[in-house]
Amino acid sequence: MSSKPVQIPAPQALAFTLRQQNLHRAKLTPLNAVRRMVAVQSQYDGSVPLALWARCPGVAVDWVEQAIEKKRTLIKSWSLRMTLHVQAAEDWPLIVGAGGGPWLEWFYQGLSKWTGMQRGEITKRLNGIARALKGQPRSRRALHERVPTLVSPDGSMWGYDVKGLAFRGELLIVGREGAQPVFAHREQWLADQAWEPPAPEQALYELARRYLSAYGPASVQDFAHWSGLQVKNGKKAFAGIEQELVPVEVEGQPQPAFVLEQELNKLRRAGQDVPAVVLLPKFDVLLLARKDKSWLVDDQYYKRIHGKAGQVEAAVLLSGRAAATWRIKRGKTLIATVAPFTPLGKSAQKQVEREFSKLAHWLGSTDMRVEYS
């Protein structure tokens, strides 16, 4: 690793990251777009298809559902930041290898503190869940009936009933039965896929490479924030790939950042061209990619996007910066409610409305209306 940081203007670093995220919409398959993002937060189901549409406008509306429930090329489970994500089935072993151990330890400590259960009791319960799922997928209600110790207290709202098994790489969500998620065991659902997670150290190094490729230039603290691992794990990851990294000083960003050496020339050639308008859904990966949000959102508008109880609102990016939040009401006429941080000029409004018109067409609405609040 070079000791002298490369100086990069902030607009150029931003343009590079947006291009790495495929927000310029270069030709990329939906599965490769998911793999580029590594994992897509999915506690809000509608965000995943919209995140893909922002990067691959030709993707089918039901592609995510088909990939999870039919083709099984995507899986949904608890992973990064110990919350629900959709990721490529082929990447799941890597993610579990890198973070499963620390996340499982967090689960044991949290559940023990909350319920008073001892470690052995928790393990016994997780093993009971695994046995109940090896026969067939089951809804949460059916699973609770098969494993009585889940019934009270279950912590279902936060996944405390089952997500310890996800951190072991055994449990995934494969559909819904009414309002109930349907769980399956990996060995039953992905029977034809070899399960060979890399050794934890090597998996951590590779996860750091994948993160920097998708979200760099970024810092150790950014990687820890994105992954849900401790900063000490981030330091270990970056130290392990030190020879592959180039330090970067991005104008206006306080933390020392890094980029993969193999992508340095791409960063240098990035220019400052960014998409005029990007519609990012709630909980988009880009809004969660770094600890310091000022690279994308002005400090005075931070709370307009990052709200209470971990809510992350959908954002309109104008020239690469968050300029408004948005929500839609679907129907024959798609109604988009846009809340700008500052008044939008007529030109910006027309650009925003053109983008929502594309979204309405993709969602099957025959008409569209944008309301500004």
C-alpha positions in Angstrom: 0.0 0.0 0.0 1.3 3.4 -0.9 1.9 5.6 2.1 1.1 8.9 0.3 -2.7 9.5 -0.1 -4.1 10.2 -3.5 -6.0 13.5 -3.6 -9.5 13.2 -5.1 -12.1 16.0 -5.4 -15.4 15.2 -3.7 -17.4 15.4 -7.0 -15.1 12.9 -8.6 -15.3 10.4 -5.7 -19.1 10.7 -5.8 -19.2 10.1 -9.6 -17.0 7.0 -9.2 -19.2 5.5 -6.4 -22.4 6.1 -8.3 -20.9 4.5 -11.4 -19.7 1.5 -9.3 -23.3 1.2 -8.1 -24.5 1.1 -11.7 -26.7 4.2 -11.2 -25.6 5.4 -14.6 -27.5 2.3 -15.7 -24.9 0.6 -17.8 -25.9 -2.9 -19.0 -25.9 -5.2 -16.1 -28.0 -8.3 -15.3 -30.2 -8.0 -12.2 -28.3 -10.8 -10.4 -25.0 -9.1 -11.1 -26.5 -5.9 -9.8 -27.4 -7.6 -6.5 -24.0 -9.1 -6.3 -22.5 -5.6 -7.0 -24.4 -4.3 -4.0 -23.4 -7.4 -2.0 -26.7 -7.4 -0.1 -29.8 -5.3 -0.2 -31.6 -4.5 3.0 -35.1 -6.0 2.8 -37.0 -5.4 6.1 -39.2 -3.2 3.8 -40.1 -5.6 1.0 -40.8 -3.1 -1.7 -37.4 -1.5 -1.5 -35.5 -4.4 -3.2 -37.3 -4.3 -6.6 -37.0 -0.5 -6.6 -33.3 -0.6 -5.7 -32.8 -2.9 -8.7 -34.9 -0.8 -11.0 -32.8 2.3 -10.1 -29.8 0.3 -11.4 -31.3 -2.0 -14.0 -34.4 -0.3 -15.5 -35.2 -3.3 -17.7 -35.6 -5.7 -14.8 -39.0 -7.4 -14.5 -41.3 -6.1 -11.7 -41.5 -9.6 -10.2 -37.9 -10.6 -10.8 -36.9 -10.5 -7.1 -39.9 -12.6 -6.1 -39.2 -15.2 -8.8 -35.5 -15.3 -8.0 -36.2 -16.0 -4.3 -39.2 -18.3 -4.5 -38.8 -20.1 -7.8 -35.2 -19.9 -9.2 -33.6 -19.7 -5.8 -30.8 -17.6 -7.1 -31.5 -15.0 -4.3 -32.0 -15.7 -0.7 -33.5 -13.5 2.1 -32.2 -13.8 5.6 -30.6 -11.8 8.4 -27.1 -10.9 7.7 -25.4 -7.4 7.4 -26.1 -5.2 10.4 -27.9 -8.2 11.8 -31.0 -7.3 9.9 -32.9 -8.7 6.9 -31.1 -8.6 3.5 -31.5 -10.1 0.1 -28.3 -11.5 -1.3 -27.2 -13.9 -4.1 -27.4 -17.5 -3.0 -23.8 -17.9 -4.1 -22.6 -15.1 -1.9 -24.4 -16.2 1.3 -21.5 -18.5 2.4 -19.1 -15.6 2.1 -21.3 -13.3 4.1 -21.9 -15.9 6.8 -18.2 -16.8 6.9 -17.3 -13.2 7.4 -19.9 -12.1 9.9 -21.8 -15.0 11.2 -19.7 -15.7 14.2 -19.8 -12.1 15.6 -23.5 -11.8 14.8 -24.3 -15.1 16.5 -22.4 -14.0 19.6 -24.4 -10.8 19.6 -27.6 -12.8 19.3 -26.7 -15.1 22.3 -25.8 -12.1 24.5 -28.9 -10.1 23.5 -31.4 -12.9 23.9 -29.8 -14.0 27.2 -30.0 -10.5 28.6 -33.5 -10.0 27.4 -35.0 -13.4 28.5 -32.6 -14.8 31.1 -32.0 -17.9 29.0 -28.6 -19.6 29.3 -26.4 -20.3 26.3 -27.2 -24.0 26.3 -30.9 -23.3 26.3 -30.6 -21.0 23.4 -28.6 -23.5 21.4 -31.1 -26.2 22.2 -33.9 -24.0 20.9 -32.0 -23.2 17.7 -31.4 -26.9 17.1 -35.1 -27.5 17.6 -35.9 -24.9 14.9 -33.5 -26.5 12.5 -35.1 -30.0 13.0 -38.6 -28.5 12.5 -37.5 -26.9 9.2 -35.6 -29.8 7.7 -38.8 -31.5 6.7 -40.4 -28.6 4.9 -40.7 -24.8 4.9 -43.1 -23.5 7.6 -44.8 -20.2 8.4 -43.8 -18.5 11.6 -47.1 -19.6 13.2 -46.5 -23.2 12.2 -42.9 -23.1 13.4 -43.9 -21.7 16.8 -46.4 -24.6 17.1 -43.6 -27.1 16.4 -41.1 -25.4 18.8 -43.2 -24.4 21.8 -40.3 -22.5 23.5 -40.6 -19.9 20.7 -44.1 -18.9 21.8 -43.3 -16.6 24.7 -41.3 -14.5 24.8 -40.7 -14.8 21.0 -39.4 -11.4 19.9 -40.8 -12.1 16.5 -41.0 -8.4 15.6 -37.2 -8.2 15.6 -36.5 -11.8 14.5 -35.3 -12.8 17.9 -37.2 -16.1 17.6 -35.2 -17.4 14.6 -32.4 -15.2 13.4 -29.7 -16.9 15.5 -30.2 -19.8 13.1 -29.7 -17.4 10.1 -26.3 -16.4 11.6 -25.4 -20.1 11.5 -26.2 -20.0 7.8 -29.2 -22.4 8.2 -32.4 -20.3 8.0 -33.9 -18.2 5.2 -37.2 -16.7 4.3 -38.7 -18.2 1.1 -42.1 -16.6 0.9 -45.2 -15.5 2.8 -48.4 -17.1 4.0 -50.7 -14.2 4.4 -48.9 -11.8 6.7 -46.6 -14.6 8.0 -43.1 -15.1 6.7 -42.4 -18.7 5.6 -39.0 -20.1 6.7 -36.9 -22.9 5.2 -33.7 -24.7 6.2 -30.8 -24.2 3.8 -30.2 -27.9 3.5 -33.7 -28.4 2.3 -34.2 -25.3 0.2 -30.7 -25.1 -1.4 -30.0 -28.8 -1.5 -28.1 -28.6 -4.7 -25.8 -25.8 -3.6 -22.5 -26.7 -1.9 -22.1 -25.0 1.5 -18.5 -24.1 1.8 -18.0 -20.8 3.7 -14.4 -19.5 3.5 -12.5 -19.5 6.7 -13.6 -16.5 8.8 -10.4 -14.5 8.3 -10.4 -15.0 4.5 -14.1 -14.3 4.2 -13.7 -11.0 6.1 -10.9 -10.0 3.7 -13.1 -10.8 0.7 -16.1 -9.0 2.1 -13.9 -5.9 2.6 -12.8 -6.1 -1.1 -16.4 -6.4 -2.2 -17.4 -3.5 -0.1 -14.7 -1.2 -1.3 -15.4 -2.2 -4.9 -19.1 -1.2 -4.5 -18.9 1.7 -2.1 -15.4 3.1 -2.0 -13.5 5.2 -1.5 -14.4 4.4 2.1 -12.9 4.1 5.6 -12.5 1.4 8.1 -15.3 3.0 10.1 -17.6 3.0 7.0 -17.0 -0.7 6.5 -17.8 -1.5 10.1 -21.0 0.6 9.9 -22.1 -1.1 6.7 -21.4 -4.6 7.8 -22.6 -4.4 11.4 -19.2 -5.6 12.6 -17.0 -3.9 15.2 -14.4 -1.4 14.1 -11.7 -3.8 15.3 -13.0 -6.3 12.7 -12.8 -3.5 10.1 -9.2 -2.8 11.0 -8.4 -6.5 10.8 -10.0 -6.7 7.3 -8.2 -3.7 5.9 -4.9 -4.8 7.4 -5.4 -8.2 5.8 -5.6 -6.7 2.3 -3.3 -3.8 3.0 -1.1 -4.5 -0.1 -4.2 -4.2 -2.3 -5.3 -0.7 -1.0 -4.5 2.8 -1.9 -5.1 5.6 0.7 -7.3 8.4 -0.7 -8.0 11.8 0.7 -11.4 12.9 -0.5 -12.0 16.7 -0.3 -14.2 17.5 2.7 -14.3 14.0 4.2 -12.7 13.7 7.6 -11.8 10.0 7.8 -8.9 8.6 5.8 -10.4 6.5 3.0 -9.2 3.6 0.8 -9.8 2.3 -2.7 -8.7 -1.0 -4.2 -5.5 -0.5 -6.2 -6.9 -2.3 -9.2 -9.6 0.4 -9.4 -7.4 3.5 -8.8 -7.2 4.3 -12.5 -10.9 4.1 -12.9 -11.3 6.5 -9.9 -8.8 8.9 -11.5 -10.7 8.8 -14.8 -14.2 9.1 -13.2 -14.7 12.8 -14.1 -17.6 14.4 -12.3 -20.5 13.3 -14.5 -23.4 12.0 -12.4 -27.0 11.1 -13.3 -29.4 14.1 -13.3 -32.0 12.3 -11.2 -31.9 9.1 -9.2 -34.8 7.7 -7.2 -33.5 5.7 -4.3 -36.0 3.6 -2.3 -36.4 3.4 1.4 -33.3 1.7 3.0 -31.3 1.9 -0.2 -27.9 0.4 0.1 -26.3 3.7 -0.9 -28.0 5.6 2.0 -26.6 3.0 4.4 -23.2 2.5 2.9 -21.1 4.8 5.1 -21.1 6.0 8.6 -20.5 9.7 7.6 -23.6 10.6 5.5 -22.3 14.0 4.5 -20.9 12.7 1.2 -24.5 12.2 0.0 -26.7 14.3 2.3 -26.1 17.8 3.6 -25.9 17.8 7.4 -28.9 20.1 7.9 -31.1 17.6 6.0 -29.8 14.4 7.6 -32.9 13.8 9.7 -35.2 14.3 6.8 -33.8 10.9 5.5 -32.4 9.2 8.5 -35.4 9.3 11.0 -36.3 7.8 14.3 -36.2 4.1 15.1 -33.8 3.5 12.2 -36.1 4.6 9.5 -34.4 5.5 6.2 -36.7 7.4 3.8 -36.7 7.1 0.0 -34.5 9.9 -1.5 -34.4 11.9 -4.7 -30.8 12.5 -5.8 -30.3 15.6 -8.0 -26.9 15.7 -9.5 -25.7 13.1 -7.0 -27.0 14.8 -3.8 -30.1 14.1 -1.8 -32.5 16.9 -2.5 -35.9 15.5 -1.5 -37.7 12.5 0.0 -40.5 10.7 -1.9 -43.4 8.3 -1.5 -45.7 6.7 -4.0 -49.3 5.5 -4.0 -49.8 2.8 -6.7 -52.9 2.4 -8.8 -54.1 3.2 -12.3 -52.7 6.6 -11.6 -49.4 6.5 -9.7 -49.3 9.4 -7.2 -45.8 10.5 -6.2 -45.5 12.8 -3.2 -42.1 14.6 -3.2 -40.9 16.7 -0.3 -38.0 18.8 -1.4 -35.5 20.1 1.1 -35.4 23.5 -0.8 -37.7 24.6 -3.6 -37.1 23.0 -6.9 -36.8 25.0 -10.1 -38.9 24.2 -13.1 -36.1 22.4 -14.9 -35.4 20.2 -11.8 -39.2 19.5 -11.5 -39.4 18.4 -15.1 -36.4 16.0 -14.6 -38.0 14.6 -11.5 -41.3 14.1 -13.1 -39.8 12.4 -16.1 -38.1 9.9 -13.8 -41.4 9.2 -11.9 -43.1 8.7 -15.3 -40.6 6.0 -16.1 -41.3 4.4 -12.7 -45.0 4.5 -13.2 -44.7 2.8 -16.6 -42.5 0.1 -15.0 -45.0 -0.5 -12.2 -47.9 -0.8 -14.8 -49.7 2.5 -14.0 -51.3 4.2 -17.0 -51.0 7.7 -15.6 -48.8 9.6 -13.1 -49.0 12.7 -11.0 -46.3 14.3 -8.8 -47.4 16.4 -5.8 -44.9 18.5 -4.0 -45.2 19.0 -0.3 
